[in-house]
Amino acid sequence: RTMIVLLGPRFAGRFVAPALSLLFYATLLAAVFTSSVSPWALAALLTIGLARRIVAACRYDDGEAAGLRAARRKAFALHLVAGIVIAASSLAAMRG
């Protein structure tokens, strides 16, 4: 079961999606400040615009299938880009 099924589309869109987005970036910041990843990983903060669009799609579409599909595609892109940036930053730190 997904968050939307468990909590309902309105609650999940208004509260869970923004909370998960904030936790994603808080985790990234914590990883950098604890030296778990290279400071270059902060470049992943450039994906905040994608996260904002995900939250907007979840918040304003009220669980409509088309809006949720769009949010899912954006979430895939967000995680792919952030993962590539974090991996590249770690590789750059190993080389330099």
N, C-alpha and C positions, 0 to 999 in steps of 0.2 A: 504494500500500500504506500502511496505517495503522500506527501504533506497536503496536497490539494484534496485528496480523497479523505484523509483523516480530519483535517481542520476546516475544509470547505474552501472554495475558490476565493471568496471575498477576504476572509481572514488571512489565508496564506499569501494572497497577493499584496495585502496592505501591510502585513507585519513580518511574515516569515521571509519573503524575498528580500526586503531591505536589511533585515537582521543578518541573513546569510551573506549578503554582499559586504556588509560592514565587517563581519567576522573574517571573510576572505582577505580583505586588505589589512585588518588588524594582525592576522597571522603572518602575512608577508612582512609587515613592519617589525613584528616581534622576532621573526627569523633573522632579519638584517641586524637588529640591535643586539641580538645575542650571538652574533657572528656565526650563525648556522649556515647562512648563505652569503655570497658576496654582496657588497653594497650596490653593485651593478644591477642586482635583482630589483632595485627600486624603480628601474625602468618599466617594470610591470604595472606601476601606478598609472602609466599612460592609458591603461585599459579601463579607467574609471568611466569614460564615456560609454563604453559598451555595457558596463554594469548598470549605469543609469538608465540606459534604454531597456535593459532586461526588467528592472524594477518598474519602469513606466509601463511596459507591456503587461506585466503581471497585475499592476495596480488598477489600470484603467480599462482592461478588457473584461474584467469580471468573470474569468473562467471560460471565455469563449474559445472554441477549439483553434481557430485561426491565430488568435493572439498568443495562445499558449505554445503553438508550434513555432511561431516567430521567436518567442522568448527562449524556447529550447535551442533553436539554431544559434541565437546570440550567445547563449550560455556555453554552447560547444565552442564557438569562436573565442570567447573570453578565456576559457580554460586552456584551449590550444595555444593561444598567443602568450598567455601568462606562463604556461609551462615551458614553451620554447625560450622565452626571455630568461626565466630562472635557470634553465639548463645551460643556455649560452653564457650567462654570467658566471656560473660555476666553472665551466670550461675555461673561460677567460681568466678566472682567478688561478686556475691550475697552471696555465701557461705563463702568467706574469708574476 
